[in-house]
Amino acid sequence: MDQIGVVETQYLQFDGLRLESGGYLGPLIVAYETYGKFNDKKNNAVLVLHALSGDAHAAGLDENGRTGWWDGMIGPGKGIDTNKYFVICSNCLGGCKGTTGPTSINPDTGAAYGRSFPLITIGDMVNVQAMLVEKLGISKLHTVIGGSMGGMQALDWACRYSDKLESAVVIAATARLSPQGIAFNWVGRNAIRSDPVIPVNHSDSTTGDAKSGRGLAVARMIGHITYLSEETMQAKFGRKRTLRDMDGTTYSLGENEGLGGEFEIESYLQHKGSSFMERFDEDSYIIITKAIDYFDLVRQYGDMVSAFENITAKMFVISFTSDWLYPTSMSMAIVRALQAAKKHVSFVEVDLPYGHDSFLVPQGMPTLTRIVRGFLKGV
């Protein structure tokens, strides 16, 4: 297969957005990338929606050589074939990768919003994406597709803007977060809020006290556990011990507790948490997980059947057998409501052992690619 190559992130500015909470956020910057080309009718656009920690860089290489988070799915000859489709992916509202979020400058204060950033919803994210799509001159999308939080956005797109899309692919998602999911998010946010403030050298007079970042690392470790399956953890790590610290020195049993990790699963989570500290913003994590918690189509519309009443798009729902965070039962609730509303819906439960992250891991990509490619051909 051909490769996409190096892709440049683009930016558009909008006056602002009236938020569902009632406030106004502006000016508004949206970071996005595109792959492939429009056809003559401009009706081949596919909008890709990222999960919690994703960004606009979905495919190809960025200027630093980093591969896009869904590169296995997007490209020439792949599941979302860029020889056929014009593909768009934007960083979500509230993110920290170019789109307006807590790290952006508040024009009223001249400083970053930080935790003063207003409450946002999945609906606000979708409304910003709709502004971007319109600005790009697209009157109707061929497909919106996303997994996890991206799947929630795809579902919300179908409810809000069904006249603006032919189809929606909802992967490993839910119409309302379970109490268990809310609980995991709450513990993660509390880890961040409990992170002690550490003194920063004031010699340059440009910095003040700062967080250590460990709270965000712990939040990521908690979240990452929910993305894996027990089968994956058993096969990859079992109860194997590292027998040495991260600097290579040996240690006695129990001596390394709380450092690099005595068991391999501990060291793995330590690595995931530490790397997340370097690439993500803690306030974005708080804002986005709250938006996920608040997503509830039942509360918004009264019930799911009513939520889906105006949908005209072809719907495709995908779940994974090993996903215990957003299990198949949540996908089936969506499917049954769509059927009750007499909508065009297809469903598949994919037998993969990689947990909630099955739609992202390279090992699961060949199976998911075949499924997505087959659906898109029939739209």
Phi, psi and omega in degrees: 000145172289158179249156180289322181089201183283133182239136179261131175288135180249163184223138174235144178248137176238157180300318180161187186216134171280115184282156178295338177284350177109341180279175178238132181242118180189160354293166188234126176252136176238124175266134182208161174229155176228152181220140183083190184227155172294147167275181185300325184269355182057036181244023182245023184276135176240124179261119180261133187243124187273164177277187189312306188262011181281186181204190182287341184276083185270335186210164181072198180245143172272185185294342178262006179084010179282132180281141179298151187293340177235036182298332178291342182258329189250125177153177180301123178077001182270188184304313172255093191283114181285356169283342182248326190242148170265112190255136180235138171219128179241151171291135186289156172303136183090355180285183181231023181237043172117328177276150182308128181200193183301334179278352180284160181278127174282115184298340180281336183242341184078004179239167179299145179302316185056226183277004172274357179300137186291157176298132178235166181234168172302322178299322176296318178300315181295319179298322176294318178298322178295323176297318179296313180301316179295319180297329179280001176081024182260119180274331179210127179279144174291316184205147161246140185213137177192160178243150179060238176300327176296326176291324175298317178296318179299319178295318179293322175304314183296327179283320186275318191232041185299332179288351182252011177211148178277327184204163177220136178246116185250112187246128174047056186226183181211157177275347176198135183289142180285161174304324178297316178296318177299319181298314179299317179296320181295317178297319178298315179295324179291329174298319178294313182293335180274354181298123183292144175283134179247144180294143178243143179301122183267011187298331180266358176058014181252351182236151175240197178298152185219161174282153179286335183092349182294329178299319177295321178298317179295318178301318179293320178299315178301311180299318185294327176301321181287341181277341182265166174251159177299323180297317179296315181294322179293315183291322185276323187238322186053224176249027181295141179258151181281328179065001177205153181285173183292341177271002175098351181281145179282162180209164178275158180304132180087343185290330187265007182303127178087357179254249180285339182109130181281323177261154182298325178296326178293316179296322178298312179295324176300316179296315180299317180294316181295317180292327179293324177304325186279341187240354185228159181256135184295325181288327173296320179300316179297311183297315185289318180294328175294320177298321177296316180301319185283344182295118184202095182293332179294313178295322184289320187248353182102319173195167185291325179299317177295324179299325185265006188302322185263006181291130174244347182287152171286129184252139177227121183246131182234133174231172181233140185300329186262005181277110179258354176280309173239077188292170182303329180301326178290320177294320180295328176297321177295312182300315182295322178293321177296320177295319179295329177275003178061046178257160178282110182222137173242152182216143172214135170260119186265128181274089177229145187266011193264012176075203183301329181281011182302334181278356182246329187289142181304325183296331181270353188293321179301317180295312182295324179301314180298319182293312182294316179301317180297319179293315182299327178296330184270357181282000000 
